[in-house]
Amino acid sequence: MGLFDFLKRKQPHPPEDDGPSPDYAFAHYALRQIALSDPLRFLAMAASPDARHFIDAVLKNVAEQCGRPTTFEAASVKIHPVRVKDFPCAVIELPEPREMAEAFMVALVVPIDTSFKEPPDANSITGRYFTLEKEFSLTKDRRTVLAEWNMTRHSNYGDGPPATVEAFVAALTGHL
């Protein structure tokens, strides 16, 4: 073996990527897809008595798609119908994230004027989907990132607020 023959050796293959964690997929893909494809129906679901059943069904679907379960159950998810700048909003509060980029909470804000005399065409209504994500910190302090997703991309707005519903809603209010 020559001096540089080690460069020719095949490197072991890295383990196959299992894709995102089910917890990440639930907040960043499944709920986002549902919320942005029909914002008014998502808001109605979030405010309905069947919201827990809906969350349970989505969690089961995510577990099936990922091939492993989420680390939490529907009973630990809290839904908060709120207003952001007088716009209807649903904040979905999740259990404490375990991994970086997993969400503390997500929100769908539907920027419509709710004082309309005739309802707008449902197909013309769009939503804005925000996440409050766990971020790496060199200290023991809990660090968050405020982000927004549309159907195809992720926008990172930098340091987020503390991981409380009130602080998240205040950050969304300041952002919109």
C-alpha positions as CSV (number, residue, x, y, z in Angstrom):
1,M,0.0,0.0,0.0
2,G,1.4,3.3,-1.1
3,L,1.5,6.5,0.9
4,F,-1.7,7.9,-0.6
5,D,-3.6,4.7,-1.2
6,F,-5.8,5.4,1.7
7,L,-7.5,8.1,-0.5
8,K,-8.6,5.3,-2.8
9,R,-10.3,3.2,-0.1
10,K,-14.0,3.2,-0.2
11,Q,-15.6,5.1,2.7
12,P,-18.3,3.2,4.6
13,H,-21.8,4.4,3.6
14,P,-23.5,6.6,6.0
15,P,-26.6,5.2,7.6
16,E,-29.7,5.7,5.5
17,D,-31.6,8.9,6.3
18,D,-34.9,8.1,7.9
19,G,-36.2,11.6,6.9
20,P,-37.6,14.1,9.4
21,S,-38.8,12.9,12.8
22,P,-42.6,12.3,13.0
23,D,-42.8,15.3,15.4
24,Y,-41.2,17.5,12.8
25,A,-43.3,16.1,10.0
26,F,-46.5,16.7,12.0
27,A,-45.9,20.4,12.5
28,H,-44.0,21.3,9.4
29,Y,-45.6,19.2,6.7
30,A,-48.9,17.6,7.7
31,L,-50.6,20.5,9.6
32,R,-49.1,23.0,7.1
33,Q,-50.5,21.2,4.1
34,I,-54.0,20.9,5.6
35,A,-54.0,24.5,6.9
36,L,-52.8,26.2,3.7
37,S,-54.9,24.1,1.4
38,D,-58.2,25.2,3.1
39,P,-57.6,27.9,5.7
40,L,-61.2,28.5,6.7
41,R,-61.9,24.8,7.2
42,F,-58.8,24.5,9.3
43,L,-59.9,27.4,11.5
44,A,-63.4,25.8,11.9
45,M,-61.8,22.5,12.8
46,A,-59.6,24.1,15.4
47,A,-62.5,25.7,17.1
48,S,-64.8,22.6,16.9
49,P,-65.5,20.0,19.6
50,D,-64.0,17.4,17.2
51,A,-60.5,19.1,17.1
52,R,-59.0,16.4,19.3
53,H,-60.2,13.7,16.9
54,F,-58.8,15.6,14.0
55,I,-55.3,16.0,15.7
56,D,-55.4,12.3,16.6
57,A,-56.1,11.3,12.9
58,V,-53.3,13.5,11.6
59,L,-50.9,12.1,14.2
60,K,-51.8,8.5,13.1
61,N,-51.4,9.4,9.5
62,V,-47.9,10.9,10.1
63,A,-46.8,7.9,12.1
64,E,-47.9,5.6,9.3
65,Q,-46.1,7.8,6.6
66,C,-42.9,8.0,8.7
67,G,-42.9,4.4,9.8
68,R,-42.7,5.4,13.5
69,P,-44.9,7.2,16.0
70,T,-44.7,10.7,17.2
71,T,-43.4,11.2,20.7
72,F,-46.7,12.6,21.9
73,E,-50.4,12.0,21.7
74,A,-53.3,14.2,20.7
75,A,-54.3,14.7,24.3
76,S,-51.1,16.7,24.9
77,V,-51.8,19.1,22.0
78,K,-53.6,22.4,23.0
79,I,-55.5,24.5,20.5
80,H,-56.0,28.2,21.0
81,P,-58.4,30.1,18.8
82,V,-57.1,33.7,19.0
83,R,-56.9,36.9,16.9
84,V,-53.8,38.4,15.5
85,K,-54.3,42.0,14.4
86,D,-58.0,41.3,14.4
87,F,-57.5,38.4,12.0
88,P,-58.7,34.9,12.9
89,C,-55.9,32.6,14.0
90,A,-55.5,29.1,15.4
91,V,-52.4,28.5,17.6
92,I,-51.6,24.8,18.0
93,E,-49.4,24.3,21.1
94,L,-47.3,21.2,21.0
95,P,-45.4,19.3,23.7
96,E,-41.8,20.4,24.4
97,P,-39.7,19.6,21.3
98,R,-36.9,17.1,21.7
99,E,-34.8,18.0,18.6
100,M,-33.6,21.2,16.9
101,A,-36.1,22.7,14.4
102,E,-39.1,20.8,16.0
103,A,-41.9,23.2,16.9
104,F,-43.1,24.4,20.2
105,M,-46.2,25.7,18.4
106,V,-47.6,26.6,15.0
107,A,-50.2,29.1,14.0
108,L,-52.4,29.7,11.0
109,V,-53.4,33.3,10.5
110,V,-56.0,34.1,7.9
111,P,-55.7,37.8,7.0
112,I,-59.3,38.6,6.1
113,D,-61.6,41.3,7.1
114,T,-64.2,39.5,9.2
115,S,-66.6,42.5,9.1
116,F,-67.6,41.7,5.4
117,K,-71.3,41.9,4.5
118,E,-71.0,39.1,2.0
119,P,-68.5,36.3,2.6
120,P,-65.5,36.3,0.2
121,D,-65.0,33.4,-2.2
122,A,-63.5,30.6,-0.2
123,N,-61.1,29.8,-3.1
124,S,-59.6,33.3,-2.8
125,I,-58.7,33.1,0.9
126,T,-55.2,32.3,1.8
127,G,-53.5,31.7,5.1
128,R,-50.1,32.3,6.6
129,Y,-48.5,29.4,8.5
130,F,-46.0,30.2,11.2
131,T,-43.8,28.0,13.4
132,L,-42.0,28.7,16.6
133,E,-39.1,26.3,16.5
134,K,-36.5,25.0,19.0
135,E,-33.1,26.3,18.1
136,F,-29.6,25.5,19.3
137,S,-28.2,27.5,22.2
138,L,-24.7,27.6,23.6
139,T,-26.2,28.5,27.0
140,K,-28.8,26.6,29.0
141,D,-31.4,29.2,27.9
142,R,-34.2,27.9,25.8
143,R,-33.8,29.6,22.3
144,T,-36.5,29.8,19.7
145,V,-36.8,30.8,16.0
146,L,-39.8,32.4,14.4
147,A,-40.4,31.0,10.9
148,E,-43.1,31.0,8.2
149,W,-43.9,28.4,5.6
150,N,-45.8,28.6,2.4
151,M,-46.6,25.5,0.3
152,T,-43.0,25.3,-1.0
153,R,-40.6,27.2,1.2
154,H,-39.5,28.0,4.7
155,S,-38.6,31.6,5.8
156,N,-36.5,32.0,8.9
157,Y,-37.2,35.3,10.7
158,G,-34.5,34.9,13.3
159,D,-34.7,34.8,17.1
160,G,-38.2,34.1,18.3
161,P,-40.1,35.0,21.5
162,P,-40.3,32.8,24.6
163,A,-42.3,29.6,24.0
164,T,-45.6,30.8,25.4
165,V,-48.8,31.3,23.5
166,E,-49.0,35.0,24.6
167,A,-45.5,35.8,23.4
168,F,-46.0,33.9,20.1
169,V,-49.2,35.8,19.4
170,A,-47.4,39.1,20.2
171,A,-44.6,38.2,17.9
172,L,-47.0,37.4,15.1
173,T,-48.8,40.7,15.7
174,G,-45.6,42.6,15.4
175,H,-44.6,40.6,12.3
176,L,-47.8,41.1,10.3
